[in-house]
Amino acid sequence: MLINEEKNRSNQRHAVICSGVVAVVIILLALKWPLALLALPLAWCVYHLLRRRTLRRIKVVAEPLPEDWLEVLQSHVVFYQALDEAGRERFRNLVKVFIDEVPVTGIRTDVDDVTHVLVAASAVIPIFGFEDWEYSGLGEILIYPGAFNEEYQTDQGVSRNTLGMIGVNHLSGVMILSKPDLVSGFQNHNDKRNVGIHEFAHLVDKADGSVDGLPNRVAGDAAAPWIGWVAEELKRDPRAREEIDDYAYTNEAEYFAVLSEYFFEAPELLQQRHPEVYSMMRKMYHQDTRSFLSAVKPRARRVGRNSPCPCGSSKKYKKCCSRRTKRGMRLST
C-alpha cells in the first residue's frame, strides 16, 4: 500500500506510455478525420487516472497522523507499541492509507476515532510482514452496535452469536464487525481473541480466490505441512482440544483465522505448546511475532480522552471519569 521512489517512477512511466499511446492513436486518426484532435485531452485523462491513486497515497503519507489517532495506537495496540521507531512509522503510514481508502460506516452506531483506528490496525497487523499488499475487493467495513445473527439482526430477543464476518453474495466486498467486540479484542492482548485480526486473516486467506484455510499466495513451502497439520487437527477428539478455541475446529478456514489470533495475541504461548504451528505461521505471515511482542511488558491501559469510559457509562472518558481522575481518583484496570 505504500509508495516508494521506485514504485512512483514505475507508475509514472506506465502512465506516460499509456497516455502517449492514446495521443499517438488520436493524432493518426486526425490525419484522416481532423476533428479527432478534439479527443486529444483524453490522453491527459488517461495519465491522470493512472497516476491518481499513487499521487493520493504519497500525499496521504506525507500528512501527519492526527494526535487522536496516535493516542489510540499508543494506548490500545500492543503490536504497534512493540515495534521500533522505523516500524512504528511504517505502521502509521499504512494506517493512514487504509483509513483514506476504505470507508468505515456505522450501522445504528457511531464510528469514533477509537473504532476507526482499531479497524485499520486490525487490517495492518496481519499484512505488516509483506512488502507490498493490497486488500483487493474490500469495498467497505460496516460497524454494528453489537453481535448479530445470520440475518444481520442485532435486536434484543434474537439469537446473536456472530461478532464479525466477510460478506457474501449481495454483501460481497463488505466486512461486518461488532463494535464492542472489536474494541475488547485490543483491551486484553493475552486472551487470544481479536475479531478484527480474525476477519482480516480471512481476507489474507481469500487473496488466492477462496477462503479455504490455505493462503496459497503467502504459504510458500509451509503449504504442504500446513495442510497435513490441519487435516489431522480437525480429526482430533474434542476432549483433547483444551489448548485451542473450539471454534477453530469448525473448518479449515476458521482454523487458520483462529490460529492467526493466537499468533498475534499470544505468540510465546503458541510457540511453547505448538512450535511446529508457530514456525508455519511465521513463514506464512513473514513475521516473527514472538521475538518482539514477548518483549513488551504488560502495562496499565492508558485511556484516551475520546475513548469510551471504562466505567461503562457510554460517555467519552474526557466527559466522565477523566474529571474525577484529575482529582486523584485512579481508574481500575
Secondary structure, 3 states (H helix, E strand, C coil): CCCCHHHHHHHHHHHHHHHHHHHHHHHHHHHHCHHHHHHCHHHHHHHHHHHHHHHHHHHHHHCCCCHHHHHHHHHHCHHHHHCCHHHHHHHHHHHHHHHHHCCEEECCCCCCHHHHHHHHHHHHHHHCCCCCCCCCCCCEEEEECCCECCCCCCCCCCCCCECEEECCHHHCCEEEEEHHHHHHHHHCCCCCCCHHHHHHHHHHHHCCCCCCCCCHHHHHHHHHHHHHHHHHHCCCCHHHCCCCCHHHHHCHHHHHHHHHHHHHHCHHHHHHHCHHHHHHHHHHHCCCHHHHHCCCCCCCCCCCCCCECCCCCCCEHHHCHHHHHCCCCCCCC
